[in-house]
Amino acid sequence: MRILVLAVGKLKDRGLRALVDDYAKRISHHARWEEHELKDGTDPEVTARFHSRIPDRAHVVALEVLGKPLTSLQLSKHIESVQMQGWESMALCIGGSHGLPKAITEQAHLQLSLSNMTLPHRLARLVLAEQIYRAYTILKGQPYDH
């Protein structure tokens, strides 16, 4: 399966970039990892940018502060279910400073909350990468999840 992260804004901080890249490398042992950074703009512009990057056969996950909170185990089971259902990709959508466009959130198969607190997009990307890696280690029975 392909894990596709679509995020508004660039990850400019070298330290955060190195951490996300480290998790991306770890995830690549389990799934194909791709990131696409989208330029911010008006809601219609950002919506069009997301739509141009979301594949037809993708399970769409919108990261929303008011989304469904999942434990790491629940996230791993969700990923397993998506794979078992034959989805080719999981597109994880992260908004910019104004959040995700409503059209993207409404299109999503899952609205996921990483925290009840609002996270900046760059930090959300790091937390998401770590949790995706953790989910795969849970599914594979590897000792990371302790």
C-alpha positions in Angstrom: 0.0 0.0 0.0 1.1 3.6 -0.6 0.9 6.0 2.3 0.5 9.5 0.8 0.8 12.5 3.0 -0.6 15.7 1.4 0.2 18.7 3.5 -0.4 22.4 3.0 2.9 24.2 3.6 6.6 23.3 3.5 8.5 21.6 6.3 11.4 24.0 6.5 12.8 23.2 9.9 15.9 20.9 9.3 15.4 19.1 12.6 11.8 18.3 11.9 12.6 17.3 8.3 15.2 14.9 9.5 12.8 13.3 12.0 10.0 12.9 9.4 12.6 11.5 6.9 13.7 9.0 9.6 10.2 7.7 10.1 9.5 7.7 6.4 12.6 5.5 5.9 11.3 3.1 8.6 7.8 3.1 7.1 9.2 2.2 3.7 10.0 -1.3 5.0 6.2 -1.8 5.3 4.6 0.5 2.8 5.5 3.1 0.1 5.7 6.6 1.7 5.1 9.7 -0.3 4.8 13.4 0.8 3.5 16.2 -1.3 3.7 19.8 0.0 0.8 22.0 -1.3 0.9 25.7 -1.7 -1.6 27.6 0.5 -4.3 29.8 -0.9 -8.0 30.3 -1.0 -10.3 27.4 -0.1 -11.1 26.7 -3.8 -7.4 26.8 -4.7 -6.3 24.5 -1.9 -9.2 22.1 -2.6 -8.1 21.9 -6.2 -4.5 21.2 -5.2 -5.7 18.4 -2.9 -8.0 16.9 -5.6 -5.1 17.0 -8.1 -3.0 14.8 -5.7 -5.5 12.4 -4.3 -5.5 9.2 -6.4 -8.8 7.7 -7.6 -8.4 4.6 -5.5 -7.4 6.3 -2.3 -8.8 5.9 1.2 -8.9 9.6 2.3 -8.1 10.6 5.9 -8.6 14.2 6.9 -6.6 15.3 10.0 -9.1 17.4 12.0 -8.9 18.6 15.6 -12.5 17.6 16.0 -12.0 14.2 14.2 -12.1 10.8 15.7 -9.4 10.2 18.3 -7.8 6.7 17.8 -5.3 4.9 20.0 -2.2 3.6 18.3 -3.7 0.1 18.3 -6.9 1.4 16.7 -4.9 3.2 14.0 -3.0 0.0 13.3 -6.3 -1.9 12.9 -7.7 0.9 10.7 -4.6 0.6 8.4 -4.9 -3.2 8.3 -8.6 -2.8 7.4 -7.8 -0.4 4.6 -5.2 -2.8 3.2 -7.6 -5.8 3.5 -10.3 -3.9 1.6 -7.9 -3.5 -1.3 -7.3 0.3 -1.3 -4.2 1.1 -3.3 -3.4 4.2 -1.3 -4.2 6.0 2.0 -4.1 9.8 1.5 -3.6 11.6 4.7 -4.5 15.3 4.3 -3.1 18.0 6.6 -4.3 21.5 6.4 -2.4 24.7 6.7 -2.9 27.6 9.2 -6.6 27.7 8.4 -7.2 24.0 8.5 -8.5 21.8 5.7 -11.0 23.0 3.2 -14.5 21.8 4.1 -14.8 19.9 0.8 -11.7 17.8 1.6 -13.0 17.0 5.1 -16.4 16.1 3.8 -14.9 13.8 1.1 -12.8 11.9 3.7 -13.5 8.3 4.7 -12.1 9.1 8.1 -11.7 12.4 10.0 -8.8 11.7 12.4 -7.7 13.7 15.4 -4.1 13.5 16.5 -4.9 15.5 19.6 -7.6 17.6 21.2 -5.1 20.5 20.9 -4.5 22.3 17.6 -1.1 21.3 16.2 0.9 23.3 13.7 1.0 21.4 10.3 4.7 20.7 10.6 4.4 19.1 14.0 1.2 17.2 12.9 3.3 15.7 10.1 5.9 14.4 12.5 3.3 13.0 14.9 1.5 11.4 12.0 4.7 9.8 10.6 5.6 8.4 14.0 2.1 7.0 14.6 2.0 5.4 11.1 5.4 3.7 11.8 4.1 2.6 15.2 1.0 1.2 13.6 3.0 -0.9 11.3 5.2 -2.2 14.1 2.1 -3.2 16.0 0.8 -5.0 12.9 4.1 -6.9 12.5 4.5 -7.7 16.2 7.7 -5.7 16.4 9.0 -4.5 19.7 8.9 -0.7 19.0 5.4 -0.3 20.6 6.3 -0.4 24.3 
